[in-house]
């Protein structure tokens, strides 16, 4: 009975712990390297009793020794490192053996390609991609190197892009392959399928003219011709209302004749101004007549009075609703 009680107590005090540790690969022969994927970690399971828990290791380390290894595939034992006598411990190593393929180190020069994802604005297609540098020297197992004809970067997103696009992209390398290039400069040139459109007889707006002046408009300010260049799909939806033409007179603070005053054009994004005719005007600024000034003041006063009447009427209506 006492013996059974002893076994029961010992069972209750049984101790199990898992350790996860990295595998260190040692003594790889010169000019050889590992050609297959091997696990980075192994699990070491240690069993014992809680009454001697403080005598157990707090960590483990493991390694595979390739001192006498040769080219090809072989199974290699996982060894536990350190000066500990593991024979007195109940230890399980998982996995305890690992297949490793050794291959000859090889080099190769291959081109670099840039894959793109997404759809550019207006359905534009990529005309060409300029990559700098355009080649790289890769190194790795001979069997892998011989099967690689190019190296790609990570995807470049061209969604909604229209203007030619530049970026820096990182090289995306297969496992066990190294490259002497890690990043490349990428310039993406779009085939914009360009066309041109011409609009005629467009009026010009006058901006920032002092209120006491006016323009002697004996010659109308009209643009005879304006030519824009853009993608064909965009041009199909373009109208004269999308173009804003103006002359800024903020700097003209005195009456007189001003020669070669330039016309400013606000055009839609992704369009290019090819021609505008005329692009300059001679502007004569004269003083506004007293009658014109009074008319302006009268108009402004009427606007203010009307706004005040509307506000008063609104207040009256609100009061009427409240009284009801």
C-alpha positions in Angstrom: 0.0 0.0 0.0 2.8 2.4 0.9 4.5 1.6 -2.4 1.4 2.5 -4.3 1.1 5.7 -2.4 4.7 6.5 -3.2 4.1 5.9 -6.9 0.9 8.1 -6.8 2.8 11.0 -5.1 5.7 10.7 -7.6 3.2 10.7 -10.5 1.6 13.8 -9.1 5.0 15.5 -9.1 5.9 14.6 -12.6 7.3 17.5 -14.6 7.1 18.1 -18.4 8.4 21.1 -20.3 8.9 22.0 -24.0 11.8 24.1 -25.2 11.9 25.6 -28.6 15.3 26.4 -29.9 17.0 27.3 -33.2 19.2 24.9 -35.1 22.7 26.0 -35.7 24.3 24.6 -38.9 28.0 24.1 -38.4 31.0 23.3 -40.7 29.4 23.6 -44.1 32.1 22.4 -46.6 33.7 25.1 -48.7 32.0 25.9 -52.0 28.8 24.0 -50.9 25.6 25.4 -49.5 22.1 24.2 -48.4 19.7 23.9 -51.4 16.5 22.9 -49.6 14.3 24.4 -46.9 15.0 23.2 -43.4 13.1 24.0 -40.2 14.5 26.9 -38.3 13.5 25.5 -34.9 13.2 22.2 -33.1 11.2 21.2 -30.0 12.9 19.6 -27.0 10.6 17.9 -24.5 12.1 17.3 -21.1 10.4 15.1 -18.5 11.3 14.8 -14.8 10.0 15.4 -11.3 9.1 18.7 -9.7 11.2 17.9 -6.6 14.4 18.3 -8.7 13.1 21.0 -11.1 15.9 23.4 -10.1 18.5 20.9 -11.3 17.1 20.9 -14.8 18.5 23.2 -17.6 16.7 26.5 -18.2 17.4 26.4 -22.0 18.9 24.2 -24.7 20.8 24.7 -27.9 21.0 22.4 -30.9 23.1 22.0 -34.0 23.8 19.9 -37.1 27.4 19.2 -37.9 28.2 19.0 -41.7 31.9 18.5 -41.4 32.0 15.3 -43.5 29.0 16.2 -45.7 29.1 15.9 -49.5 27.0 17.1 -52.4 23.6 15.5 -52.5 20.7 14.6 -50.1 21.4 13.1 -46.7 19.8 12.7 -43.3 21.6 14.4 -40.5 21.2 14.0 -36.7 20.2 17.0 -34.5 22.7 17.3 -31.6 22.3 19.0 -28.3 25.0 21.5 -27.5 26.7 22.0 -24.1 28.6 20.1 -21.4 25.4 18.6 -19.8 25.1 14.8 -19.4 21.9 14.4 -21.3 21.9 10.6 -20.8 20.4 10.9 -17.3 17.5 13.0 -18.6 14.3 11.9 -20.2 14.6 14.1 -23.4 12.8 13.9 -26.7 14.0 15.9 -29.7 11.5 16.6 -32.4 12.6 16.3 -35.2 15.7 14.4 -34.3 16.9 14.0 -37.9 16.6 16.5 -40.8 17.1 15.9 -44.5 19.6 18.3 -46.0 20.5 18.8 -49.7 23.9 20.2 -50.3 24.8 21.7 -53.7 27.6 23.6 -55.3 27.7 27.4 -55.0 26.9 29.0 -58.4 26.7 32.5 -59.8 24.7 33.9 -62.7 23.8 37.3 -64.2 20.1 37.7 -64.9 17.8 40.6 -65.9 15.5 42.3 -63.4 11.8 42.6 -64.2 9.1 44.8 -62.6 5.6 43.4 -62.4 2.7 45.9 -62.2 -0.8 45.6 -60.7 -3.9 47.8 -61.0 -5.4 49.7 -63.8 -4.1 53.1 -64.8 -6.3 56.2 -65.4 -8.4 56.1 -68.6 -7.3 52.6 -69.2 -3.8 53.6 -70.2 -1.3 50.8 -71.0 2.3 50.7 -70.0 4.6 51.7 -72.9 7.9 50.7 -71.3 9.5 50.3 -67.9 13.0 51.6 -67.4 14.9 49.8 -64.6 18.2 50.9 -63.1 20.2 48.7 -62.6 18.6 46.4 -65.1 20.7 43.3 -64.2 21.9 41.6 -61.1 24.3 38.8 -60.2 22.6 36.1 -58.1 24.3 33.3 -56.2 23.0 30.1 -54.7 22.7 26.4 -55.2 23.6 25.4 -58.7 20.4 23.5 -59.3 18.3 26.5 -58.3 20.5 29.1 -60.1 20.3 27.1 -63.4 16.5 27.3 -63.3 16.3 31.1 -62.8 16.2 33.2 -65.9 15.1 36.5 -64.3 14.6 38.1 -60.9 11.5 40.2 -60.1 10.8 43.1 -57.8 7.8 43.4 -55.6 4.7 44.5 -57.5 4.3 48.2 -58.4 0.8 49.5 -58.1 -0.2 51.8 -61.1 -3.9 52.2 -60.0 -5.3 55.5 -61.3 -1.8 56.6 -62.4 -1.7 58.9 -65.5 1.6 60.8 -65.4 4.8 58.8 -66.0 5.6 57.2 -62.6 8.9 56.7 -60.8 9.5 54.7 -57.6 12.1 52.6 -55.8 11.3 48.9 -55.7 12.8 46.1 -53.6 14.1 42.8 -55.2 11.9 39.8 -54.4 14.3 36.9 -54.1 13.5 33.1 -54.0 14.6 31.3 -50.8 18.3 30.4 -50.6 19.1 32.9 -53.4 21.2 36.0 -52.9 21.6 39.1 -55.1 24.2 41.9 -55.3 21.3 44.3 -55.8 18.6 44.9 -53.2 16.7 47.9 -54.7 16.2 49.3 -58.2 14.9 52.6 -59.6 11.8 52.2 -61.7 10.4 54.6 -64.3 7.1 53.6 -65.8 6.2 55.3 -69.1 2.6 55.1 -70.2 1.2 54.9 -73.7 -1.2 57.8 -73.3 -2.9 57.4 -76.7 -2.7 61.2 -77.1 -4.9 63.4 -79.3 -5.5 67.1 -79.7 -8.7 69.2 -79.5 -9.2 72.8 -80.5 -11.7 75.3 -79.1 -12.5 78.7 -80.6 -13.8 82.1 -79.5 -13.6 81.7 -75.7 -14.2 84.7 -73.5 -11.6 85.9 -70.9 -12.5 86.8 -67.3 -10.9 89.9 -65.7 -9.7 89.2 -62.1 -8.7 91.6 -59.3 -9.4 94.9 -61.1 -9.7 97.8 -58.6 -13.4 98.9 -58.3 -12.7 102.5 -59.3 -11.3 101.4 -62.6 -12.7 99.7 -65.7 -11.3 98.4 -69.0 -11.6 100.3 -72.2 -13.2 97.4 -74.1 -13.2 98.8 -77.6 -11.3 95.6 -78.5 -13.1 92.5 -77.1 -11.0 90.1 -75.0 -11.5 86.9 -76.9 -9.3 83.9 -77.4 -9.5 82.9 -81.0 -8.0 79.5 -80.6 -6.8 77.2 -77.8 -5.4 73.7 -78.4 -5.1 71.0 -75.7 -3.5 67.6 -75.8 -4.6 64.6 -73.7 -5.7 61.1 -73.8 -8.4 60.4 -76.4 -10.9 59.1 -73.8 -10.5 62.2 -71.7 -10.8 64.6 -74.7 -14.1 63.0 -75.7 -15.6 64.4 -72.5 -13.9 67.8 -72.6 -15.9 71.0 -73.2 -15.1 74.7 -73.3 -16.7 75.0 -69.8 -13.7 73.0 -68.4 -11.3 75.7 -69.5 -11.0 78.9 -67.4 -9.2 81.8 -69.1 -8.4 85.0 -67.1 -6.2 88.1 -66.9 -5.1 89.1 -63.4 -5.0 92.9 -63.0 -4.1 93.0 -59.4 -0.8 94.8 -60.1 -2.4 97.4 -62.3 -3.1 100.2 -59.8 -3.1 103.2 -62.1 -4.9 104.2 -65.3 -3.0 103.8 -68.5 -2.1 101.4 -71.3 -0.5 98.1 -70.3 1.1 96.1 -73.1 1.6 92.4 -73.5 -0.5 91.3 -70.5 -0.5 87.5 -70.4 -3.5 85.3 -70.4 -3.7 82.7 -67.7 -5.3 79.3 -68.5 -6.7 76.9 -65.9 -7.0 73.6 -67.8 -8.1 70.1 -66.6 -5.6 67.9 -64.9 -3.7 65.6 -67.3 -4.2 67.9 -70.2 -1.4 69.9 -71.8 -1.7 73.3 -73.4 -0.3 73.2 -76.9 -1.4 76.6 -78.3 -3.3 79.6 -77.2 -3.9 82.5 -79.6 -3.6 85.3 -78.8 -1.7 84.8 -75.5 -1.1 88.5 -74.8 -3.3 91.6 -74.9 -2.8 95.3 -74.6 -5.1 96.4 -71.8 -6.2 100.1 -71.3 -7.4 100.9 -67.8 -9.5 104.0 -67.4 -11.3 105.5 -64.5 -14.9 104.4 -64.0 -17.5 107.2 -64.6 -19.3 108.6 -61.6 -22.5 107.3 -63.0 -21.0 103.8 -63.2 -19.7 104.0 -59.7 -23.1 105.2 -58.4 -24.7 102.3 -60.3 -22.4 99.9 -58.7 -23.1 101.4 -55.2 -26.8 101.4 -56.0 -26.7 97.8 -57.0 -24.7 96.8 -53.9 -27.1 98.8 -51.7 -30.1 97.1 -53.3 -28.6 93.7 -52.7 -28.0 94.6 -49.1 -31.5 96.0 -48.7 -33.1 93.0 -50.3 -31.1 90.7 -48.0 -32.2 92.7 -45.0 -35.9 92.6 -46.1 -35.7 88.9 -46.6 -34.3 88.5 -43.1 -36.9 90.7 -41.6 -39.7 88.9 -43.4 -38.3 85.6 -42.1 -38.3 86.9 -38.5 -41.9 88.2 -39.0 -43.1 84.8 -40.3 -41.4 83.0 -37.4 -43.1 85.3 -34.9 -46.5 84.8 -36.6 -46.1 81.0 -36.3 -45.1 81.4 -32.6 -48.2 83.6 -31.8 -50.5 81.1 -33.5 
